[in-house]
Amino acid sequence: MLQNHLKGNNEECSQIALPTGVGYQIVEIKNIVRCQSDSNYTFIYCKDDNRVLISRTLKEIEELLKNHGFVRVHQSHLINPKFVKGILKQDGGSLIMHDDTEIPVSRQKSKQINEILDTMLRFK
């Protein structure tokens, strides 16, 4: 149902309409820093410190945002790699995001995440 609220098709859309308890909040996809699961709800964190709680699972959000470069790094975290500002290798690994949040990286995803970030860092 959330997909019906995207503007344009998945490859070209620049905004997403997030269903909140009182209506919809339109957010620029490029401004989404990370998404965090909370059971059947998801917190969407934006670069302007805006936080939106929606009643959708992280899996649903992942399906919508994967074509925009978002990566599932942990069972409860989906990130926009453009907002990673640091990588910690201790305790299995974690990422430091633009908003100074430390996001754990699952062991199964660590190699994939390192490859993505290495590619990004080469071109900065």
CORPE-V398898 format. One record per helix or strand. SS is the DSSP state (a for helix, b for strand). FROM is the first residue (numbers start at 1). TO is the last residue. Records with the same first field share a line. If there is no record, write none. Layout:
SS->FROM-TO, FROM-TO
This chain:
a->2-5, 29-31, 58-68, 81-83, 90-92, 110-122
b->15-20, 23-28, 32-38, 41-46, 51-54, 70-74, 77-80, 84-88, 94-97, 102-104
